[in-house]
Amino acid sequence: MRSPRAINRDHSPLKIHFRYTPWLDAAYRCFCRTGYRRTTVSDIVEEAQMPRPTVYKYVGSKEEAIVKVVQSLLEQAGAAAAAAAEAAGTPEEKILAVLTVKLEVAIRLWQDSPAHAQELLSAATVQAPDLVTTYTDGLAVLLTSTLAEVVPDTARQATAVLLTFTRGLEGDLRDAGAVREELAGGVQMITRGALTRSASTPT
């Protein structure tokens, strides 16, 4: 039985621990190493170095495994986004903090699994659509509530633009540093544009 392969997790601000469940961490490593389609429950059992009946108590299929991986990841990302928004100062800083967390989730996946990141993102959307929607909706609430403080009339529209912009950046994350800079510049441009339009709108 091979030793579990460690994944370097020191390259982004978002720390992912998967609630310290060995089988869940093993499932993530398998998905990152071989992709969703090629991973089997037997692979997860071997990676976790746990008895098969023990693993099957928690997950009976790879479909169930990826749903639980996605759930753990997005719950932690959602909490990180809320904490980041709370800690930030200005509305622009709050918005950037929330969207940085969203971007870092994708960057983490690209860095942990360059060969299979797109496949895993697609699998997450297909296998856990409700979880992905709930997570995205939660980010939208954070962004809208922040924008409503300064541009109440266009907060929802600006939020939609910001999320679409960030989602577009997630398509190619080979140069994470450049993408982070692009996010910061885009957030500045979009939020200040919203403020300018609001200020120029007749009351």
Phi, psi and chi 1 to 4 in degrees:
 res  aa     phi    psi   chi1   chi2   chi3   chi4
   1 MET       -  126.8 -171.0  176.3  -69.6      -
   2 ARG   -77.2  156.0   64.3  174.1  178.9  -89.7
   3 SER   -74.9  142.9  -61.2      -      -      -
   4 PRO   -59.8  139.9  -22.2   32.8      -      -
   5 ARG   -88.7  124.7  -59.8 -176.4 -174.0 -179.1
   6 ALA   -75.6  145.2      -      -      -      -
   7 ILE  -107.8  132.4  -68.6  175.2      -      -
   8 ASN   -66.9  118.5  177.9   10.6      -      -
   9 ARG  -120.8   31.3  -67.6 -177.3  173.8  165.6
  10 ASP  -109.9   13.2  -63.8  -33.9      -      -
  11 HIS  -104.7    8.2   43.4   39.5      -      -
  12 SER  -146.7  158.5   88.4      -      -      -
  13 PRO   -66.4  -22.0  -19.0   31.3      -      -
  14 LEU   -86.0  114.8 -175.2   63.0      -      -
  15 LYS   -93.2  122.8  -59.2  -56.8 -178.7 -176.6
  16 ILE  -112.9  118.9  -58.0  170.4      -      -
  17 HIS  -117.6   -9.3  -60.6  -63.5      -      -
  18 PHE    54.0   35.3  -66.3  126.8      -      -
  19 ARG    55.8   25.6  -59.1 -175.3 -172.9  -80.9
  20 TYR    61.4   28.3  -52.8  103.3      -      -
  21 THR   -93.4  117.2   54.6      -      -      -
  22 PRO   -58.9  -40.6  -23.9   33.8      -      -
  23 TRP   -69.6  -32.8   72.5  -94.8      -      -
  24 LEU   -70.6  -41.4 -164.6   56.8      -      -
  25 ASP   -62.9  -39.9 -161.5   44.3      -      -
  26 ALA   -64.5  -41.3      -      -      -      -
  27 ALA   -61.6  -42.9      -      -      -      -
  28 TYR   -61.8  -44.1  179.6   74.7      -      -
  29 ARG   -61.7  -42.0  -71.0 -163.7  -60.6  -89.6
  30 CYS   -63.9  -45.9  -72.2      -      -      -
  31 PHE   -61.0  -41.7  -71.6  137.5      -      -
  32 CYS   -66.8  -37.8  -74.2      -      -      -
  33 ARG   -77.5  -43.1 -174.7  167.5   60.4 -115.5
  34 THR  -118.3   -3.6   61.2      -      -      -
  35 GLY    88.1  165.4      -      -      -      -
  36 TYR   -69.1  -46.2  173.3   70.9      -      -
  37 ARG   -62.3  -37.1  -71.9 -171.5  -64.8  -89.0
  38 ARG   -89.0  -13.1  -67.8  177.8   55.6 -164.8
  39 THR   -75.6  139.3  -65.0      -      -      -
  40 THR  -122.3  165.3   65.9      -      -      -
  41 VAL   -63.9  -34.2  176.1      -      -      -
  42 SER   -60.0  -38.4  -66.0      -      -      -
  43 ASP   -60.8  -42.7  -66.0  -28.3      -      -
  44 ILE   -65.4  -41.3  -63.6  170.7      -      -
  45 VAL   -59.9  -47.0  169.9      -      -      -
  46 GLU   -65.6  -41.9 -176.2  176.7   -2.4      -
  47 GLU   -64.6  -38.7 -174.7   72.7   23.2      -
  48 ALA   -76.1  -18.3      -      -      -      -
  49 GLN    54.5   46.0  -62.3 -173.9   -5.7      -
  50 MET  -126.0  154.6  -62.6  168.7   63.6      -
  51 PRO   -59.4  141.6  -22.1   32.6      -      -
  52 ARG   -53.9  -45.5 -176.6  176.0  -66.3  -90.6
  53 PRO   -59.5  -32.2  -24.9   35.8      -      -
  54 THR   -67.2  -44.6  -59.2      -      -      -
  55 VAL   -64.9  -39.8  173.5      -      -      -
  56 TYR   -69.5  -16.3  -89.6   93.5      -      -
  57 LYS   -65.7  -28.3  -77.5  172.3   54.6 -179.6
  58 TYR  -102.6  -30.8  -59.8  104.2      -      -
  59 VAL  -150.7  129.6   57.9      -      -      -
  60 GLY  -104.7   -7.3      -      -      -      -
  61 SER  -155.2  164.2   66.5      -      -      -
  62 LYS   -70.2  -28.0   71.1  176.2 -177.4 -179.4
  63 GLU   -61.6  -44.5  -68.9   80.8    9.2      -
  64 GLU   -66.2  -36.4 -172.7  177.2   -6.1      -
  65 ALA   -63.2  -45.6      -      -      -      -
  66 ILE   -70.5  -32.1 -162.3  164.8      -      -
  67 VAL   -61.4  -42.7  167.3      -      -      -
  68 LYS   -72.8  -33.2  -68.5 -171.8  175.4 -178.5
  69 VAL   -63.8  -47.4  166.8      -      -      -
  70 VAL   -61.4  -42.8  169.9      -      -      -
  71 GLN   -60.2  -46.6 -179.5  178.0   18.3      -
  72 SER   -63.2  -45.4  178.0      -      -      -
  73 LEU   -63.3  -47.5  173.2   59.0      -      -
  74 LEU   -73.0  -32.6  -65.4 -173.3      -      -
  75 GLU   -61.4  -43.8  -76.8  178.2   -7.0      -
  76 GLN   -69.3  -38.0  -68.0  176.2   76.0      -
  77 ALA   -66.4  -41.0      -      -      -      -
  78 GLY   -61.1  -43.3      -      -      -      -
  79 ALA   -65.3  -39.1      -      -      -      -
  80 ALA   -65.0  -38.5      -      -      -      -
  81 ALA   -64.9  -43.5      -      -      -      -
  82 ALA   -63.4  -42.4      -      -      -      -
  83 ALA   -65.9  -39.3      -      -      -      -
  84 ALA   -65.4  -41.0      -      -      -      -
  85 ALA   -64.7  -40.3      -      -      -      -
  86 GLU   -64.2  -36.3 -178.0   68.8   23.4      -
  87 ALA   -81.0  -21.1      -      -      -      -
  88 ALA   -76.1  165.7      -      -      -      -
  89 GLY   -96.7  -81.7      -      -      -      -
  90 THR   -74.8  161.8   67.0      -      -      -
  91 PRO   -54.6  -41.7  -30.0   37.6      -      -
  92 GLU   -62.1  -41.3 -175.6  177.9  -46.7      -
  93 GLU   -65.9  -37.5  -70.8  169.2  -12.9      -
  94 LYS   -63.9  -44.4  -70.4  176.9 -177.0  -69.3
  95 ILE   -63.0  -45.7  -69.2  164.2      -      -
  96 LEU   -62.4  -38.7  179.4   58.5      -      -
  97 ALA   -62.9  -44.3      -      -      -      -
  98 VAL   -64.3  -46.9  170.1      -      -      -
  99 LEU   -72.4  -26.2  -67.0  176.1      -      -
 100 THR   -64.5  -41.0  -66.8      -      -      -
 101 VAL   -60.6  -46.0  171.6      -      -      -
 102 LYS   -57.6  -45.6 -176.8  179.7 -172.0  -35.1
 103 LEU   -65.2  -39.9 -174.8   66.1      -      -
 104 GLU   -65.5  -29.4  -70.0  -61.0  -26.2      -
 105 VAL   -60.5  -46.9  171.6      -      -      -
 106 ALA   -68.1  -40.0      -      -      -      -
 107 ILE   -61.3  -43.2  -71.3  173.8      -      -
 108 ARG   -57.1  -43.8  169.8   57.6   51.5   82.0
 109 LEU   -66.6  -42.2 -172.1   56.1      -      -
 110 TRP   -62.5  -37.5  -88.0   82.2      -      -
 111 GLN   -77.1  -34.5  -67.6 -180.0  -31.6      -
 112 ASP   -77.0  -26.5  -75.4  -10.6      -      -
 113 SER  -146.9   71.4 -176.0      -      -      -
 114 PRO   -57.2  -35.1  -21.9   32.5      -      -
 115 ALA   -78.4  -22.4      -      -      -      -
 116 HIS  -126.5    9.3  -56.6  -69.1      -      -
 117 ALA   -58.5  -46.9      -      -      -      -
 118 GLN   -63.3  -41.2  -72.7  -73.8   16.0      -
 119 GLU   -62.1  -41.4  178.5 -166.3  -12.4      -
 120 LEU   -69.7  -38.5  -65.7  175.3      -      -
 121 LEU   -63.7  -40.5  -72.5  170.1      -      -
 122 SER   -66.1  -41.9  -63.9      -      -      -
 123 ALA   -63.2  -39.3      -      -      -      -
 124 ALA   -62.4  -41.6      -      -      -      -
 125 THR   -66.5  -38.8  -59.0      -      -      -
 126 VAL   -75.3  -44.9  170.4      -      -      -
 127 GLN   -84.3  -25.3  -62.1  -63.5  -27.6      -
 128 ALA  -134.3   54.6      -      -      -      -
 129 PRO   -62.6  -37.1   23.4  -34.0      -      -
 130 ASP   -66.2  -38.7  -68.9  -15.6      -      -
 131 LEU   -65.4  -43.3  -66.6  173.5      -      -
 132 VAL   -63.8  -42.5  174.3      -      -      -
 133 THR   -64.1  -43.8  -61.6      -      -      -
 134 THR   -61.3  -42.1  -62.4      -      -      -
 135 TYR   -63.1  -48.5  168.1   67.7      -      -
 136 THR   -63.7  -40.5  -55.4      -      -      -
 137 ASP   -62.3  -38.2  -72.0  -11.2      -      -
 138 GLY   -63.6  -41.2      -      -      -      -
 139 LEU   -64.4  -40.0  -62.6 -175.7      -      -
 140 ALA   -62.0  -38.4      -      -      -      -
 141 VAL   -63.5  -44.2  168.2      -      -      -
 142 LEU   -60.2  -45.4  -71.6  171.9      -      -
 143 LEU   -68.0  -44.7  -65.4  171.1      -      -
 144 THR   -64.5  -42.2  -58.1      -      -      -
 145 SER   -64.4  -35.3   62.3      -      -      -
 146 THR   -68.4  -47.0  -62.2      -      -      -
 147 LEU   -67.4  -31.4  -75.1  162.4      -      -
 148 ALA   -62.8  -21.0      -      -      -      -
 149 GLU   -69.3  -26.7  -62.0  174.1    7.1      -
 150 VAL  -120.6  -30.5  -72.8      -      -      -
 151 VAL  -134.5   67.4  -74.1      -      -      -
 152 PRO   -58.4  -32.4   19.5  -32.0      -      -
 153 ASP   -73.7  -24.6  -65.6  -21.9      -      -
 154 THR  -123.1   16.5   58.5      -      -      -
 155 ALA   -60.4  -44.2      -      -      -      -
 156 ARG   -66.1  -42.1  -70.2 -176.0 -178.7  -83.8
 157 GLN   -64.6  -43.4  -64.3   93.1  -42.3      -
 158 ALA   -64.1  -37.8      -      -      -      -
 159 THR   -61.2  -44.8  -69.5      -      -      -
 160 ALA   -60.7  -41.7      -      -      -      -
 161 VAL   -64.5  -43.6  171.6      -      -      -
 162 LEU   -63.3  -43.2  -73.4  160.6      -      -
 163 LEU   -67.6  -39.8  -74.2  171.3      -      -
 164 THR   -64.4  -42.0  -60.9      -      -      -
 165 PHE   -60.8  -46.9  169.8   68.6      -      -
 166 THR   -65.0  -40.6  -52.9      -      -      -
 167 ARG   -60.2  -37.3 -163.8  174.9  -60.9  117.3
 168 GLY   -64.7  -35.3      -      -      -      -
 169 LEU   -66.5  -25.3  -65.5  178.7      -      -
 170 GLU   -75.5   -4.4  -65.7  168.5   -2.7      -
 171 GLY   -71.7  -28.1      -      -      -      -
 172 ASP  -145.8  105.3 -175.3   -5.9      -      -
 173 LEU  -116.3   28.5  -63.6  170.3      -      -
 174 ARG   -65.9  -30.2  -73.0  171.3  -67.4 -175.6
 175 ASP  -113.2   85.4 -172.9  -16.2      -      -
 176 ALA   -62.7  -38.9      -      -      -      -
 177 GLY   -61.9  -43.5      -      -      -      -
 178 ALA   -65.0  -37.6      -      -      -      -
 179 VAL   -69.1  -38.1  175.2      -      -      -
 180 ARG   -61.4  -41.5  -70.0 -175.8 -178.6  109.6
 181 GLU   -65.6  -38.4  -70.1  179.8    4.4      -
 182 GLU   -65.7  -37.8 -167.0  170.9  -10.0      -
 183 LEU   -62.0  -47.7  175.6   67.1      -      -
 184 ALA   -60.2  -43.4      -      -      -      -
 185 GLY   -66.5  -40.1      -      -      -      -
 186 GLY   -67.5  -41.4      -      -      -      -
 187 VAL   -61.7  -42.8  165.9      -      -      -
 188 GLN   -61.2  -46.1 -178.0 -179.1   83.3      -
 189 MET   -65.8  -44.8 -180.0  178.3   65.5      -
 190 ILE   -68.9  -45.6  -66.3  167.3      -      -
 191 THR   -69.1  -41.3   54.3      -      -      -
 192 ARG   -69.5  -31.3  -66.1 -175.4 -177.6 -178.8
 193 GLY   -65.6  -40.6      -      -      -      -
 194 ALA   -63.9  -40.6      -      -      -      -
 195 LEU   -65.2  -40.4  -72.5  169.3      -      -
 196 THR   -65.4  -44.6  -60.4      -      -      -
 197 ARG   -63.6  -38.6  -74.7 -167.5  -61.9  -87.9
 198 SER   -65.2  -40.0  177.3      -      -      -
 199 ALA   -68.2  -28.8      -      -      -      -
 200 SER   -91.8   -5.2   61.7      -      -      -
 201 THR   -79.2  127.3  -60.1      -      -      -
 202 PRO   -62.4  141.6  -20.3   31.9      -      -
 203 THR   -98.0      -   55.9      -      -      -
